[in-house]
Amino acid sequence: MPSPDPDLLPETIRCPFCNARMDLYQEERAGKKFECPACNREIDLRNTPSQLTNMFARMGKKDK
């Protein structure tokens, strides 16, 4: 099995605004730009590494 591309987002992420689960298409994962289907906010992670880092940090936290 090939190793995952480190430049791609995961296939499933949570919206950083409303925490809705999103399944991303390959183009969205590579382009790092998409719209949340729940809150309709545009998420553009192309030039914001801190937002991306924060999003992944929140994804790793377990619900209490």
N, C-alpha and C positions, 0 to 999 in steps of 0.2 A: 504494500500500500504506500503511495507517495506521501511524503510529509506535507502538512498543510502549508500554504503560502503565508508567510508572516505578514505580508502587506494587506491581506484580506481580513475583513471583520468576520466574526463568527457567523454561521448561518442563522442563528437566532439570537437576538439581543433584546434588551429592555429599553424603552424610550427614556431618555434622560429627563424628560419633562413630566410625563404622566405615569411612567413605569409600566406601560402596556408592553406585552410581548409582541415582537415583530419578527417575522420570517423574511429574510432578505434574499433578493435575487442576486445572482453572480455579479451583475453590473453594479448593483448598489453596494455590494461588499467590496468590490474593487475601487469604485469611485468614492465611497464613503460619503455619499449624499443621497438622502431619501426623505420621505414624508411619513410621519406616524399616522397609521390608519385610524387610531383612536382619537387623538387630539388635533390632527391635521397640521401639526407644527413641522416646519422644515428643519431637518437635522443635517448639518454640513460639517463633517469632521475632517475635511481635507487639509485644512491648515490650522487645526486647533489640537495639537497633541495633548494639551492639558485636559481638554474635554474628553478626549478618547481615554486617557489614563484614568480620569475620574469615573467614567462610565464603566470601564472594566473593573475598577475597584468596587463599585457598588454591586456589580453583577456577582462578585465573589463573596459578598456578605450573605450570611444566612439569615432568614427571617426569624425573629424572636417571638 
